């Protein structure tokens, strides 16, 4: 196993020397993709880093970053680390109160924000943030008239840094040389499904060790790869993909205009690698199913006719066995007639690998992309392991998250909980030694996830330990498996399975407003809002059929006996979802207790 003795800012200087004028990043501006070279990347980081020093930042200071993905987010991240500071990412969708909590808890002296919207969140909380020295704004539009001494523009800080570099050209290099592998590079605040988020401290050694020894044997990146940056950069997955991994491998990052333009941007860029959380892949799958339903009978027939061929060929490839020439020929015809067009439509034409992570996903969704000819893998990662725990290095098995990565030791506790140890395990939770001890009581990181290892060493995630349902009859049930089956339906956006200490399983279901709305229009069913659609008896019957279909293949004790369609969409602002769109199960069960009890009444 390769020992890591470098830091992320040192890797930036190394890549700038190696690649110089080659493209490191692209950003779309006024409809045109603008290129940023490795030399420019380095110069931007140097200028902002020395600008922060001019403002008074010193080694060990925390600096927060609040805004959507853009090159300046990455420049800031590495500029902070270059001074020996600690970068703290904040979700741009967080409320003002959530922003205040992280700024206060992280003891941030500076915060870099994208625009007026994010600046206003910080200003709303400034009275309770005694440590805050400056709010640095990337886009000053709408803020020029603010008479606020805390606010300074990003460009002003850059200009101060360029002047400092002119006076002392080697200063940045000296600062970077002083950074150490064991230094904390950044803090990632976990999504907080059970309370206030905790700040996981990740060192340079943590993240580079897991990239080199854990990720690379699975994903096999080169400097010719390209990807689209669209998931929140404060999340460990996107932090890896868009900031840390390009510094190791030298590939190109393209910034999506917004989350709403991801599919268009994928088509324009044609990335060779695409990473997504399950909700994104479920949405892509759903869009294809809807399009096929609306297409001509011939296209629909072609799609269904060639699916078995794609499925059989994907089975050969997943097992690592050579594909017989007869099947190759059949698949080539299917690719020509239908699969290529679908891949092109969803932006996957050049994609050599598609990766799902962040939460369990239904095998049927992964199978859909494999049928199209895209190598599709599911990986398992945790913030506290700097992102990666397992992934398939060779054979791919349905339902498995691959083999434990070489960067970690793994063992299962008596109750099946996954325990991990190695150089990529995080430093600890910031200002929370008790929580750190809870997960690292004996030198092993206790993940809170229940897993199984098969005879070939492949890992299967059963569920979160705290989410396992134990029925009144004593049967252990994984709710995520049932929920994923329900979410395979194009009409179901979210499902929350209930049944702990109960004598049967029920579900709260959020319908997919767009897809169910299209179905209602075709069937001449009137509606005006999400609620009017959710309360319609015809929609209940539609979802009843989908629940019945999902129940097929489940054990009798796992089948959903009753369900309730939620009358509102789950929302992050209502604290029902995390910033990564994970359901806050405890809050949902408390908030919809009346609906849950109604499903169990009279039986």
Secondary structure by P-SEA (a helix, b strand, c coil): cccccccaaaaaaaaaaacccccccccccccbbbbbcaaaaaaaaaaaaaaaaaacccccbbbbbbccccaaaaaaaaaaaaacbbbbbbbccccaaaaaaaaaaacccbbbbccaaaaaaaaacccccccccbbbbccccccccccccccccaaaaaaaaaaaaaaccaaaaaaaaacccccccbbbbcccccccbbbbbbcaaaaaaaaaccccccccccccbbbbcccccccaaaaaaccccccccbbbbbbbccccaaaaaaaaccccbbbbcaaaaaaaaaaaaaaaaaccaaaaaaaaaaaaaaaaaaaaaaacccccaaaaaaaaaaaaccaaaaaaaaccccccbbbbccbbbbaaaaaaaaaaccbbbbbbbbcccccccccccccccccccccccccbbbbbccccccccccccccccccccaaaaaaacccccccccccccccccbbbbbcccccccccccccccccaaaaaaaaaccccccbbbbbbccccbbbbbbbcaaaaaaaaaaaaccccccaaaaaacaaaaaaaaaaaaaaaccccccccccccccccccccccccccccccccaaaaaaaaaaaaaaaaaccc
